[in-house]
Amino acid sequence: MTRAATGDWNSDLYLKFEQERTRAARDLLARIPFCETRLVYDLGCGPGNSTELLTRSFMGAEVVGVDKSDNMLAVARERVPSARFIKEDIADWAPPEHADVIFANAALHFLPDHRKLMQALLDSLRPGGRLAVQMPDNTHEFSHAAMRMVAADGPWANRLVPVAKSFTVIGQADEYYDLFAPFCQHIDIWQTVYIHPLDGHQGVVDWFEGSGLRPFLDLLNAEECADFLSRYRDRLAQAYPRQPNGKVLLRYPRLFFVLQK
């Protein structure tokens, strides 16, 4: 196993797919309208890959990464020494002063009350400030259905089924548009389905072992983790055919929006 200590993220495993994960951050950043920017927050900054992009795009601004993982923050501080990093749970976080940009790439979907949080974040912006959000929209993809099936079909079911039922399902694009339209000068909202060629079914396992599988694996011991991942890999083989070159194509939908206050 290559996971970090239970309850924390593993930056090495997460960054195995750095190029693919950072692509969505780049696409989100590219759609933020330009204006004078002095203070930028990167929520759920992880190992600093998105923070690094922000420091390059908003040169001269103070960029602050926010995350609750000690492992991720240690990597981020080394990677982006020009930024400032703070350990906070973004579910309970509020900026101490109004920001020009709040950037949340693949972070807010973990929070069941993320709509309320986004409203509070919008209130934390200066007039004209931007809230930029990207959320994976893959709850209904087979990659995630297989997680739920394995959770319910093993000796760990009594521990893992409640976890499966607690997963947040993000809303449709029009729901977020209607929610924020009364408070924004401009809303840019879009959806993208990425297709990631990965190294066989184990590649898909590795991808989600560093993200979506964590709530399940954190409740299992080492032997159970190995069994769970083996069963998960077998389920994936039923739905993801190998390409002639051995790759497996992982469908990965994401929802994006940039709100300008």
C-alpha positions in Angstrom: 0.0 0.0 0.0 1.1 3.5 -0.8 -1.5 5.5 1.1 -0.5 8.0 3.7 -1.5 7.5 7.3 -5.2 6.9 7.8 -7.2 10.1 7.5 -4.6 12.0 5.4 -4.0 12.3 1.7 -1.1 10.7 -0.1 0.5 13.3 -2.3 2.7 10.8 -4.2 -0.4 8.8 -5.3 -2.4 11.9 -6.1 0.5 13.3 -8.2 0.9 10.1 -10.2 -1.8 11.7 -12.4 -0.7 15.2 -12.0 -1.0 16.1 -15.7 -4.6 14.9 -16.0 -5.7 16.4 -12.7 -4.0 19.8 -13.4 -5.6 20.0 -16.9 -9.0 20.8 -15.3 -7.4 23.5 -13.1 -5.8 25.0 -16.3 -9.2 25.0 -18.0 -10.9 26.7 -15.1 -8.2 29.3 -14.7 -8.3 30.2 -18.4 -12.0 31.4 -18.0 -11.5 33.8 -15.1 -12.1 37.4 -16.4 -9.1 39.6 -16.0 -9.0 42.5 -13.5 -6.6 43.9 -11.0 -5.9 41.1 -8.4 -4.3 41.5 -5.1 -5.5 38.5 -3.0 -6.1 35.0 -4.3 -7.2 31.9 -2.3 -6.8 28.4 -3.5 -9.2 26.2 -1.6 -8.3 22.5 -1.2 -4.9 23.4 -2.7 -3.6 19.8 -2.3 0.1 19.5 -3.3 0.2 22.9 -4.8 -0.2 22.1 -8.5 -3.1 24.6 -8.8 -1.5 27.1 -6.5 1.6 27.1 -8.8 -0.7 28.0 -11.8 -2.3 30.8 -9.8 1.1 32.4 -8.8 2.0 32.4 -12.5 -1.2 33.9 -13.7 -1.7 36.5 -10.9 1.9 37.8 -10.6 2.2 40.4 -7.8 -0.9 39.1 -6.0 -0.7 37.3 -2.6 -1.7 33.7 -3.2 -2.8 31.6 -0.2 -3.4 27.9 -0.3 -5.9 26.3 2.1 -6.0 22.6 2.9 -6.4 20.4 6.0 -3.9 17.7 4.9 -0.4 17.9 6.5 1.0 15.7 3.8 -0.3 17.9 1.0 0.7 21.1 2.6 4.2 20.0 3.2 4.6 19.2 -0.5 2.8 22.4 -1.6 5.1 24.6 0.6 8.2 23.1 -1.0 6.8 23.3 -4.5 5.5 26.9 -4.3 7.6 28.9 -1.8 6.3 32.2 -3.1 2.8 31.3 -1.8 1.5 31.2 1.7 -0.3 28.1 3.0 -2.6 27.6 5.9 -4.1 24.5 7.5 -7.8 24.8 7.6 -10.9 22.7 6.9 -12.6 24.6 4.0 -16.0 23.4 5.3 -15.6 25.8 8.2 -13.3 28.4 6.6 -13.9 32.0 5.8 -11.3 34.5 4.5 -10.1 37.1 7.1 -10.5 39.8 4.4 -12.3 40.2 1.1 -10.6 38.4 -1.8 -10.3 39.2 -5.5 -10.3 35.5 -6.5 -11.3 32.4 -4.7 -10.3 29.3 -6.7 -11.7 25.8 -5.8 -10.6 23.0 -8.1 -12.0 19.6 -7.3 -12.5 20.5 -3.6 -16.1 21.6 -2.8 -17.8 18.5 -4.1 -16.6 16.7 -1.0 -18.8 18.9 1.2 -22.5 18.0 1.6 -23.4 21.6 2.2 -21.3 23.0 -0.6 -24.1 25.3 -2.0 -24.3 27.2 1.3 -20.5 27.4 1.4 -20.3 28.8 -2.1 -22.8 31.5 -1.2 -20.7 32.5 1.8 -17.6 32.5 -0.5 -19.3 34.8 -2.9 -20.1 37.2 -0.1 -16.4 37.1 0.8 -15.3 38.6 -2.5 -14.7 42.2 -3.2 -17.1 43.8 -5.8 -16.0 42.4 -9.1 -14.3 39.5 -7.5 -14.4 36.0 -9.0 -15.3 32.6 -7.5 -14.0 29.8 -9.8 -15.2 26.3 -9.1 -14.7 22.9 -10.7 -16.4 19.8 -9.4 -16.1 16.2 -10.6 -19.5 15.0 -11.8 -18.9 11.3 -11.9 -21.2 9.9 -9.2 -23.2 8.1 -11.8 -20.2 6.8 -13.7 -19.4 3.1 -13.5 -16.1 3.9 -11.7 -18.2 5.1 -8.8 -21.0 2.7 -9.1 -18.4 -0.1 -8.8 -17.1 1.4 -5.5 -20.6 1.3 -4.1 -21.2 -2.3 -5.2 -18.0 -3.6 -3.7 -18.7 -1.7 -0.5 -22.1 -3.4 -0.2 -20.9 -6.8 -1.3 -18.1 -7.7 1.2 -17.5 -8.5 4.8 -17.1 -4.7 5.5 -20.6 -3.8 4.3 -21.8 -2.6 7.7 -18.9 -0.1 7.8 -18.9 1.0 4.2 -22.5 1.2 3.1 -23.1 4.3 5.2 -20.1 5.9 3.6 -21.5 5.1 0.1 -24.8 6.6 1.1 -23.1 9.8 2.3 -21.5 10.7 -1.0 -22.5 14.1 -2.2 -24.3 14.3 -5.5 -23.7 17.6 -7.2 -26.5 19.4 -9.0 -27.3 20.1 -12.6 -25.8 23.2 -14.2 -29.1 25.1 -14.2 -29.5 24.6 -10.5 -26.2 26.4 -9.8 -27.0 29.1 -12.4 -30.4 29.8 -10.8 -28.9 29.8 -7.3 -26.2 32.4 -8.1 -27.7 34.5 -10.9 -29.4 37.1 -8.5 -26.0 37.9 -6.9 -23.6 38.0 -9.8 -22.7 40.4 -12.6 -21.7 37.5 -14.8 -21.8 33.7 -14.8 -19.8 31.4 -17.0 -20.9 27.8 -16.6 -20.0 24.7 -18.6 -19.4 21.0 -18.5 -16.6 18.9 -20.0 -16.2 15.2 -20.3 -12.5 14.2 -20.2 -11.3 10.9 -21.6 -8.2 9.7 -19.8 -6.2 6.8 -21.3 -4.9 4.9 -18.3 -2.6 1.9 -17.9 -5.2 -0.9 -17.8 -7.7 -1.5 -15.0 -5.0 -1.1 -12.4 -4.5 2.5 -13.7 -8.2 3.2 -12.9 -7.7 1.7 -9.4 -4.6 3.8 -8.8 -6.4 7.0 -9.9 -9.2 6.6 -7.4 -7.1 5.1 -4.7 -5.7 8.7 -4.5 -9.1 10.3 -4.4 -12.6 8.8 -4.5 -11.8 5.5 -2.8 -10.2 7.1 0.2 -13.4 7.3 2.4 -13.7 3.5 2.0 -10.1 2.5 2.4 -9.6 4.7 5.5 -12.0 2.3 7.3 -10.2 -0.9 6.4 -7.1 -2.6 7.5 -4.3 -3.5 5.1 -5.6 -6.9 4.3 -9.1 -5.6 3.7 -7.8 -2.8 1.6 -6.0 -5.3 -0.7 -9.2 -7.4 -1.0 -11.4 -4.4 -1.6 -9.1 -3.1 -4.4 -8.9 -6.5 -6.0 -12.7 -6.8 -6.1 -12.9 -3.2 -7.4 -10.5 -4.0 -10.2 -12.5 -7.0 -11.2 -15.7 -4.9 -11.4 -13.9 -2.4 -13.6 -12.9 -5.1 -16.0 -16.6 -5.8 -16.7 -17.2 -2.2 -17.9 -14.0 -0.8 -19.3 -12.7 -2.7 -22.3 -9.0 -2.6 -23.0 -7.9 -0.8 -26.2 -5.7 -2.5 -28.7 -2.6 -0.9 -27.0 -3.7 -2.1 -23.6 -5.0 1.3 -22.3 -8.4 1.8 -20.6 -10.4 4.9 -21.3 -11.7 6.5 -18.2 -14.7 8.8 -18.7 -14.5 11.8 -16.3 -17.2 14.4 -16.4 -16.6 17.7 -14.7 -18.8 20.8 -14.0 -17.2 24.3 -14.1 -18.4 27.7 -13.3 -16.9 31.2 -12.7 -19.0 33.7 -10.9 -18.2 37.4 -11.0 -19.7 39.3 -8.1 
